[in-house]
Protein backbone atom coordinates (compact mmCIF):
# COMPACT_ATOMS: atom_id res chain seq x y z
CA UNK A 1 0.00 0.00 0.00
CA UNK A 2 2.84 2.41 0.73
CA UNK A 3 4.19 1.98 -2.81
CA UNK A 4 1.07 3.77 -4.07
CA UNK A 5 2.20 6.94 -2.30
CA UNK A 6 5.43 7.15 -4.31
CA UNK A 7 3.93 8.01 -7.71
CA UNK A 8 1.22 10.48 -8.77
CA UNK A 9 -0.86 7.77 -10.47
CA UNK A 10 -0.44 5.55 -7.41
CA UNK A 11 -1.81 8.32 -5.19
CA UNK A 12 -4.70 8.83 -7.60
CA UNK A 13 -5.47 5.10 -7.50
CA UNK A 14 -5.46 5.16 -3.70
CA UNK A 15 -7.77 8.18 -3.64
CA UNK A 16 -10.05 6.49 -6.19
CA UNK A 17 -10.34 3.46 -3.93
CA UNK A 18 -11.05 5.55 -0.82
CA UNK A 19 -13.52 7.79 -2.64
CA UNK A 20 -15.29 4.76 -4.12
CA UNK A 21 -15.61 3.06 -0.73
CA UNK A 22 -16.91 6.24 0.90
CA UNK A 23 -19.50 6.71 -1.87
CA UNK A 24 -20.71 3.12 -1.55
CA UNK A 25 -20.95 3.42 2.23
CA UNK A 26 -22.86 6.67 1.91
CA UNK A 27 -25.30 5.47 -0.76
CA UNK A 28 -25.91 1.91 0.38
CA UNK A 29 -25.55 2.14 4.18
CA UNK A 30 -25.81 5.68 5.54
CA UNK A 31 -28.66 7.03 3.40
CA UNK A 32 -30.91 3.96 3.89
CA UNK A 33 -30.25 4.16 7.65
CA UNK A 34 -31.25 7.81 7.58
CA UNK A 35 -34.49 7.27 5.70
CA UNK A 36 -35.66 3.87 6.93
CA UNK A 37 -34.27 3.68 10.47
CA UNK A 38 -34.41 7.45 11.14
CA UNK A 39 -30.73 7.42 12.06
CA UNK A 40 -29.09 10.46 10.40
CA UNK A 41 -25.88 10.26 12.41
CA UNK A 42 -23.97 8.20 9.88
CA UNK A 43 -24.80 10.59 7.03
CA UNK A 44 -23.67 13.52 9.18
CA UNK A 45 -20.37 11.77 9.83
CA UNK A 46 -19.72 10.12 6.48
CA UNK A 47 -21.00 12.98 4.30
CA UNK A 48 -18.16 15.42 5.02
CA UNK A 49 -15.57 12.64 4.82
CA UNK A 50 -16.85 11.62 1.40
CA UNK A 51 -16.98 15.28 0.34
CA UNK A 52 -13.35 15.82 1.27
CA UNK A 53 -12.26 12.63 -0.52
CA UNK A 54 -14.31 13.64 -3.56
CA UNK A 55 -12.62 17.05 -3.76
CA UNK A 56 -9.16 15.53 -3.24
CA UNK A 57 -9.88 13.05 -6.02
CA UNK A 58 -11.03 15.80 -8.42
CA UNK A 59 -8.01 18.03 -7.70
CA UNK A 60 -5.61 15.11 -7.88
CA UNK A 61 -7.12 13.98 -11.21
CA UNK A 62 -6.46 17.40 -12.72
CA UNK A 63 -2.95 17.50 -11.24
CA UNK A 64 -2.02 14.06 -12.57
CA UNK A 65 -3.67 14.80 -15.91
CA UNK A 66 -1.53 17.91 -16.33
CA UNK A 67 1.66 16.16 -15.15
CA UNK A 68 1.11 13.14 -17.41
CA UNK A 69 -0.11 15.34 -20.29
CA UNK A 70 -3.35 13.41 -20.66
CA UNK A 71 -5.74 14.68 -23.28
CA UNK A 72 -8.93 15.76 -21.52
CA UNK A 73 -11.16 14.19 -24.19
CA UNK A 74 -9.40 10.83 -23.95
CA UNK A 75 -8.69 10.09 -20.30
CA UNK A 76 -9.36 12.87 -17.81
CA UNK A 77 -13.09 13.25 -18.40
CA UNK A 78 -13.65 9.51 -17.98
CA UNK A 79 -11.93 9.56 -14.61
CA UNK A 80 -13.93 12.61 -13.50
CA UNK A 81 -17.27 11.07 -14.52
CA UNK A 82 -16.40 7.78 -12.82
CA UNK A 83 -16.32 9.37 -9.38
CA UNK A 84 -20.00 10.31 -9.73
CA UNK A 85 -21.17 6.71 -10.29
CA UNK A 86 -21.17 4.00 -7.62
CA UNK A 87 -18.47 1.44 -8.50
CA UNK A 88 -17.17 3.85 -11.18
CA UNK A 89 -13.81 4.48 -9.55
CA UNK A 90 -13.17 0.74 -9.30
CA UNK A 91 -13.91 0.32 -13.01
CA UNK A 92 -11.63 3.23 -13.94
CA UNK A 93 -8.89 1.83 -11.75
CA UNK A 94 -9.07 -1.52 -13.50
CA UNK A 95 -9.38 -0.19 -17.06
CA UNK A 96 -7.32 3.03 -17.10
CA UNK A 97 -5.30 3.74 -13.96
CA UNK A 98 -4.06 0.20 -13.32
CA UNK A 99 -2.42 -0.20 -16.74
CA UNK A 100 -0.88 3.30 -16.47
CA UNK A 101 0.59 2.64 -13.02
CA UNK A 102 4.26 1.76 -12.89
CA UNK A 103 5.59 0.56 -9.57
CA UNK A 104 8.59 2.63 -8.43
C-alpha positions in Angstrom: 0.0 0.0 0.0 2.8 2.4 0.7 4.2 2.0 -2.8 1.1 3.8 -4.1 2.2 6.9 -2.3 5.4 7.2 -4.3 3.9 8.0 -7.7 1.2 10.5 -8.8 -0.9 7.8 -10.5 -0.4 5.5 -7.4 -1.8 8.3 -5.2 -4.7 8.8 -7.6 -5.5 5.1 -7.5 -5.5 5.2 -3.7 -7.8 8.2 -3.6 -10.0 6.5 -6.2 -10.3 3.5 -3.9 -11.1 5.5 -0.8 -13.5 7.8 -2.6 -15.3 4.8 -4.1 -15.6 3.1 -0.7 -16.9 6.2 0.9 -19.5 6.7 -1.9 -20.7 3.1 -1.5 -21.0 3.4 2.2 -22.9 6.7 1.9 -25.3 5.5 -0.8 -25.9 1.9 0.4 -25.6 2.1 4.2 -25.8 5.7 5.5 -28.7 7.0 3.4 -30.9 4.0 3.9 -30.3 4.2 7.6 -31.3 7.8 7.6 -34.5 7.3 5.7 -35.7 3.9 6.9 -34.3 3.7 10.5 -34.4 7.4 11.1 -30.7 7.4 12.1 -29.1 10.5 10.4 -25.9 10.3 12.4 -24.0 8.2 9.9 -24.8 10.6 7.0 -23.7 13.5 9.2 -20.4 11.8 9.8 -19.7 10.1 6.5 -21.0 13.0 4.3 -18.2 15.4 5.0 -15.6 12.6 4.8 -16.9 11.6 1.4 -17.0 15.3 0.3 -13.3 15.8 1.3 -12.3 12.6 -0.5 -14.3 13.6 -3.6 -12.6 17.0 -3.8 -9.2 15.5 -3.2 -9.9 13.1 -6.0 -11.0 15.8 -8.4 -8.0 18.0 -7.7 -5.6 15.1 -7.9 -7.1 14.0 -11.2 -6.5 17.4 -12.7 -3.0 17.5 -11.2 -2.0 14.1 -12.6 -3.7 14.8 -15.9 -1.5 17.9 -16.3 1.7 16.2 -15.1 1.1 13.1 -17.4 -0.1 15.3 -20.3 -3.3 13.4 -20.7 -5.7 14.7 -23.3 -8.9 15.8 -21.5 -11.2 14.2 -24.2 -9.4 10.8 -24.0 -8.7 10.1 -20.3 -9.4 12.9 -17.8 -13.1 13.3 -18.4 -13.6 9.5 -18.0 -11.9 9.6 -14.6 -13.9 12.6 -13.5 -17.3 11.1 -14.5 -16.4 7.8 -12.8 -16.3 9.4 -9.4 -20.0 10.3 -9.7 -21.2 6.7 -10.3 -21.2 4.0 -7.6 -18.5 1.4 -8.5 -17.2 3.8 -11.2 -13.8 4.5 -9.5 -13.2 0.7 -9.3 -13.9 0.3 -13.0 -11.6 3.2 -13.9 -8.9 1.8 -11.7 -9.1 -1.5 -13.5 -9.4 -0.2 -17.1 -7.3 3.0 -17.1 -5.3 3.7 -14.0 -4.1 0.2 -13.3 -2.4 -0.2 -16.7 -0.9 3.3 -16.5 0.6 2.6 -13.0 4.3 1.8 -12.9 5.6 0.6 -9.6 8.6 2.6 -8.4 
